């Protein structure tokens, strides 16, 4: 079972994933939690290069960086885990490229689909959970989190993009969900954390027969 989590900046994926993974461990379910960019050892080296707000990364360099990360992630982490029967939970996967580089930057979606298909060898998630909320709400959360971190990170390149970029990314995600109704489930990420978590456990029960308290 391969499950991806997607959403705009500040949608609260990481916090919910912490609770979810603790519950999976309590149930004795064997799983791998991973993320993009940075799920493999090579990906962890690429991540700061891709997200550093102080770098002027050319759009194609950025695209191929995310794709290189994904190719390595699939081959070194995701496929081996699926082969031994682990549940794989990835914070972002191929849909991020369609939403950010495609809808956000305006790159050709057919080309991106083809590149995604190539680097993943056609491996798509069984289930994609999309955290949806208003862009303004997401960015407000991001800015208050960054204020707490007080300059301890430079991984803010996308967060610094204008609000219209984030609107296009959100619209892109919603279009993807519409195009793949079997694979996507939406959660209302504007709700309090416990309610978001409740929506996830309902989806996992319905779609994956995984029952968590
Ligand atoms: P995050 O892992 O902390 O959410 O940050 C990853 C950032 O990288 C986020 O702003 C989305 C962006 N991204 C892309 O633009 N394209 C991609 O293919 C992926 C995986 C991430």
Boltz pocket constraint, residues with backbone or C-beta under 6 A from the ligand:
constraints:
  - pocket:
      binder: B
      contacts: [[A, 9], [A, 35], [A, 36], [A, 37], [A, 51], [A, 66], [A, 91], [A, 92], [A, 93], [A, 94], [A, 96], [A, 97], [A, 98], [A, 100], [A, 101], [A, 158], [A, 159]]
      max_distance: 6.0
